[in-house]
């Protein structure tokens, strides 16, 4: 019984010692060391992406598409079978 209590106490102490550094790391977030050139390149890529997206939204909408158009008859009669 004494061995179980000692083991439990050691586990609790290890968790108490390890928890504060782990929580501090979560609050700070992951550290990235990017150079100024990499940051500039990322900004250029992002700007080009935004321009491409904006260009696709500004273009005129496509004509309506009828996916069943080739299945229907073009005669205009409603033949019920």
C-alpha positions in Angstrom: 0.0 0.0 0.0 2.9 2.3 0.8 4.4 1.7 -2.6 1.2 2.7 -4.3 1.0 5.9 -2.4 4.6 6.8 -3.2 4.1 6.1 -6.9 0.9 8.2 -6.9 2.6 11.0 -5.2 5.5 10.9 -7.6 3.1 11.0 -10.6 1.3 14.0 -9.1 4.5 15.8 -8.4 5.8 15.2 -12.0 2.6 16.5 -13.5 2.7 19.6 -11.2 6.2 20.3 -12.3 5.6 19.8 -16.0 2.3 21.6 -16.3 3.4 25.3 -16.0 6.0 25.2 -18.8 3.6 23.4 -21.1 0.8 25.9 -20.4 3.2 28.8 -21.0 4.2 27.4 -24.3 0.6 27.1 -25.4 -0.1 30.7 -24.6 2.8 32.0 -26.6 2.0 29.9 -29.6 4.6 28.3 -31.9 7.7 30.3 -32.6 8.6 30.9 -36.2 11.8 32.5 -37.3 11.2 33.9 -40.7 13.5 36.3 -42.4 12.4 39.7 -43.8 12.8 38.3 -47.4 10.5 35.4 -46.6 7.9 37.7 -45.0 8.1 40.0 -48.1 7.7 37.0 -50.4 4.7 35.8 -48.4 3.1 39.2 -48.6 3.6 39.3 -52.4 2.1 35.8 -52.8 -0.9 36.8 -50.6 -1.4 40.0 -52.7 -1.3 38.1 -55.9 -3.8 35.6 -54.5 -6.2 38.3 -53.4 -5.9 40.0 -56.8 -6.8 36.7 -58.5 -9.8 36.1 -56.3 -11.0 39.7 -56.8 -10.6 39.3 -60.6 -12.7 36.2 -60.6 -15.5 37.9 -58.6 -15.5 41.0 -60.8 -15.9 39.0 -64.1 -19.4 38.8 -65.6 -21.4 35.8 -64.5 -21.5 32.8 -66.8 -24.6 31.9 -68.7 -27.1 29.7 -66.9 -26.3 26.0 -67.3 -28.9 23.4 -67.9 -27.4 20.1 -66.9 -30.5 18.2 -68.2 -30.6 20.0 -71.5 -29.3 17.2 -73.6 -31.8 14.8 -72.0 -34.9 16.8 -72.7 -36.4 17.0 -76.2 -36.1 20.4 -77.9 -39.5 20.1 -79.7 -41.3 21.9 -76.9 -44.1 19.3 -76.6 -44.8 17.5 -73.4 -45.1 13.9 -74.3 -46.1 12.0 -71.3 -45.2 8.4 -71.5 
